[in-house]
Amino acid sequence: MKDGYSTYKTANIDTADQGKLILIAYDVAIKHCRLALEVFPDKKKIEERTKYLFKVQDAVTELMSSLKLEVGEIAQNLYKLYDYMLWRLVHANTKGKQEFVKEVLGYLVDLRDAWKEAVETVKSQKLVSDDNGQPKSITVTG
């Protein structure tokens, strides 16, 4: 059963469009932030916490690498924010600061919501355009 799920998950990622991949990276980062926060107070689970925070860092690094910095200021500002999040995650782990993880989680949730909205907007625009990117004519009959 697990092999089937693994195959499905891999196929889902392999065939995902860029927007969906970005949302997957956010989902991974958010999930592992929450998992790290769950074990944060337990000093016996520092290794587990570190593992979760490394997964968050990996996901944020993936988000950074997906940016097209030449596009403009928004991409450059996102890069700076991702870099800041990485810095906060490292310090959260080394200094034992749970509030840094909460801060990063807040950014991730807000950004994921914005990306989801953007992906849905792009998809809806594609639905109303033809193969040349031109708006389709819609005939309304009464």
Secondary structure by P-SEA (a helix, b strand, c coil): caaaaaaaaaaaaaaccaaaaaaaaaaaaaaaaaaaaaacccccaaaaaaaaaaaaaaaaaaaaaaccccccaaaaaaaaaaaaaaaaaaaaaaaccaaaaaaaaaaaaaaaaaaaaaaaaaaaaaaaccccccccbbbbcc
